[in-house]
Amino acid sequence: MNETKKSDALRSGSLNWLGVPPVLPPLQDAIGRWCWPNPHGPSEELLKRSGQQRMLLVAWLEDLINAIVPLDDVSHQALDFEAARAERLRLFKLASFGLHVEEHFSRTKRQRDLIIYSMLRCRSQSRIEELALAIREGELEFATAAIRYSEGPESAQGGRIGPVSPQAGHPDLNQRLDQANEGDLVGPFSIGDFFVLLRLDTRITTRLDDTLQAQLIEELYQDWLHQQLTALETAESIEPLEYLPAV
């Protein structure tokens, strides 16, 4: 069967669309995976040259999502086309990725926490070692030492930095702060031309609320979307889209 006949078969109902039938149904390969109908046509080549092919593929995938997600509720049926399309996309994201939110959150939680820390840096190793000893012995406040002796812009805030992402600084600094507990002095150690002393002041723990849950679902959807687009851009097939309503 050539591509035209396969395309006609799809349009005649070989796929069961529960929502709005798609403008451009997918082709199916020998094992039932979905394919972009015309990956090597002149229009696609033009879109590739103009850098807009991905936009078209996103629109195509979202149109297919619109086709597989029904809106049975009476209130949903009153929505206009754009609102209904957005609601179908929301339902698809929730059904496909909602159960993976807690795992994704656990895996990335440490990166989402914020920290407040204090930093003192000097070019002189002997000076920073003296300051570190004085701070540890309680003879000198960290903020006072930072204001007087730190050779970076943090001096103006008494060495205080944050709240910031734990990934915002130098990799060596990030790793040491990640292993510290609140109140710990870290260092001195060298970074580039400086010797650095740190204190982890506060770790602000991220809570999984409704807003973050929606953000995590969107992150998972974007990861999935990127995988589909990468396959389609190289004329590969993708798994058929499925919709199982969230309980």
C-alpha positions in Angstrom: 0.0 0.0 0.0 1.5 3.4 -1.0 1.5 6.4 1.3 -1.5 8.0 -0.3 -3.6 4.9 0.3 -2.4 4.5 3.8 -3.2 8.2 4.5 -6.7 7.7 3.0 -7.3 4.6 5.2 -6.5 6.6 8.3 -8.8 9.4 7.3 -11.6 6.9 6.6 -11.6 5.8 10.2 -9.0 3.2 10.8 -8.1 5.2 14.0 -10.8 5.9 16.5 -10.7 9.6 17.3 -12.5 10.5 20.6 -12.0 14.2 20.3 -11.8 16.5 17.2 -10.5 14.5 14.2 -7.0 15.7 13.3 -6.3 17.9 10.3 -3.5 15.6 9.3 -3.8 12.1 10.6 -0.5 10.1 11.0 0.6 7.3 8.8 1.3 3.9 10.5 4.3 1.8 9.9 4.3 -2.0 9.8 4.2 -2.4 13.6 1.5 0.4 14.1 3.8 3.2 15.1 2.9 6.7 14.0 4.8 8.6 11.3 4.7 12.2 10.1 2.8 11.9 6.8 5.3 13.6 4.4 8.8 14.0 6.0 10.6 14.6 2.7 8.1 16.9 0.9 9.1 20.4 -0.4 7.1 22.1 2.4 9.0 20.3 5.0 12.3 21.1 3.4 11.3 24.8 3.3 10.4 24.7 7.0 13.7 23.1 7.8 15.6 25.8 6.0 13.6 28.5 7.8 14.0 26.9 11.2 10.3 26.5 11.6 9.8 22.7 11.2 9.7 22.1 14.9 6.9 24.6 15.4 4.9 22.7 12.8 5.6 19.3 14.4 4.5 20.7 17.8 1.2 21.9 16.3 0.7 18.5 14.7 1.3 16.6 17.9 -1.0 18.9 19.9 -3.6 18.5 17.2 -3.3 14.7 17.6 -3.7 15.1 21.4 -6.8 17.2 20.7 -8.1 14.2 18.7 -7.6 11.5 21.3 -9.0 13.3 24.4 -12.8 13.5 24.7 -14.6 16.3 26.6 -17.8 14.6 27.9 -18.6 16.9 30.7 -21.4 19.4 29.8 -19.4 22.4 31.1 -16.5 21.3 28.8 -18.8 21.2 25.8 -19.6 24.9 26.3 -16.0 25.9 25.8 -15.0 27.6 22.6 -12.5 25.9 20.3 -9.3 27.4 21.7 -10.4 26.8 25.3 -11.4 23.3 24.6 -8.1 22.6 22.9 -6.2 23.9 25.9 -8.4 21.8 28.2 -7.7 18.7 26.2 -4.0 19.3 26.4 -4.2 19.9 30.1 -6.1 16.6 30.6 -3.6 14.7 28.5 -0.6 16.1 30.5 -2.3 15.2 33.8 -3.2 11.7 32.6 0.2 11.0 31.1 2.5 12.5 33.7 0.5 13.1 36.9 1.5 9.7 38.4 5.2 10.5 37.8 5.3 13.8 39.6 6.4 12.5 43.0 9.3 10.5 41.5 10.4 13.5 39.4 10.2 15.8 42.5 12.2 13.3 44.6 14.9 13.1 41.8 15.2 16.9 41.4 14.2 18.2 44.8 17.7 19.1 45.9 18.1 21.3 42.8 14.9 23.1 43.7 15.8 23.9 47.3 17.2 27.4 47.9 20.1 28.2 50.2 21.5 31.3 52.0 25.2 31.2 52.7 28.0 33.5 53.7 31.3 33.8 51.9 34.6 35.4 52.8 37.4 35.4 50.2 41.0 36.6 50.2 44.0 36.3 47.9 46.1 35.7 51.0 46.0 32.2 52.3 47.6 33.1 55.6 45.0 35.8 56.3 42.0 33.7 55.5 43.3 30.9 57.8 43.7 33.4 60.6 40.2 34.7 60.0 38.8 31.2 59.9 40.4 30.3 63.2 39.1 33.5 64.8 35.6 32.8 63.6 35.7 29.2 64.8 37.0 30.3 68.2 34.1 32.9 68.5 36.5 35.8 68.5 35.2 37.3 65.3 31.8 37.4 63.7 31.6 36.1 60.1 29.8 39.2 58.9 32.3 41.5 60.5 35.2 39.6 58.9 33.5 39.7 55.5 32.9 43.4 55.7 36.5 44.2 56.7 38.5 41.6 54.7 36.5 39.9 52.0 37.7 40.9 48.5 34.5 40.4 46.6 31.2 42.2 46.2 29.6 40.1 49.0 31.6 42.2 51.4 28.9 44.9 51.2 26.3 42.5 52.6 28.5 41.1 55.3 29.3 38.1 53.1 25.6 37.1 52.8 24.5 35.5 49.5 21.0 34.3 48.7 18.4 32.9 48.6 19.9 31.3 45.5 19.8 27.9 43.8 22.3 25.4 45.1 23.6 25.1 41.5 24.1 28.9 41.0 27.8 29.1 42.0 31.1 27.6 41.1 30.9 23.8 40.9 33.4 23.2 43.7 31.5 25.7 45.9 28.2 24.1 45.1 29.5 20.6 46.0 30.9 21.7 49.3 27.7 23.5 50.3 25.6 20.5 49.2 27.4 18.4 51.7 27.2 21.0 54.6 24.6 21.3 57.3 23.2 24.6 58.5 25.7 26.5 60.5 28.7 24.6 59.2 31.9 26.5 58.3 33.4 25.1 55.1 37.0 25.7 54.2 39.2 27.6 53.6 39.8 26.2 50.2 41.1 27.7 46.9 39.0 28.7 43.9 41.0 30.4 41.1 43.0 33.2 42.6 41.1 33.3 45.9 41.0 31.3 49.1 37.4 31.0 50.3 35.6 30.4 53.6 31.9 29.6 53.6 29.1 29.2 56.1 25.8 27.6 55.2 23.3 29.7 56.9 19.9 28.4 55.8 18.5 25.7 53.5 15.0 26.5 52.3 13.2 23.3 51.5 10.9 23.2 48.5 7.4 21.9 49.2 5.3 20.0 46.7 2.2 22.2 46.4 -0.3 22.5 43.6 1.7 25.2 41.8 4.9 23.1 41.8 2.9 20.0 40.8 1.7 21.8 37.7 5.3 22.9 36.9 6.6 19.4 37.3 3.9 18.0 35.0 4.9 20.6 32.4 8.5 19.7 32.7 7.7 16.0 32.1 5.6 16.9 29.2 8.3 19.1 27.6 10.8 16.2 28.1 8.4 13.8 26.4 7.7 16.4 23.6 11.4 16.8 23.0 11.8 13.1 22.5 8.9 12.9 20.0 10.2 15.9 18.0 13.7 14.5 17.9 12.3 11.3 16.4 10.0 13.0 13.9 12.7 15.4 12.7 14.8 12.5 11.6 11.8 10.8 9.9 11.5 8.1 12.6 8.2 6.8 13.9 6.7 7.3 17.4 4.6 5.3 19.7 0.8 5.9 19.1 -0.5 8.5 21.5 -2.7 7.2 24.3 -5.1 8.8 26.7 -6.2 7.1 29.9 -8.1 9.6 32.1 -6.6 10.4 35.4 -8.6 8.9 38.3 
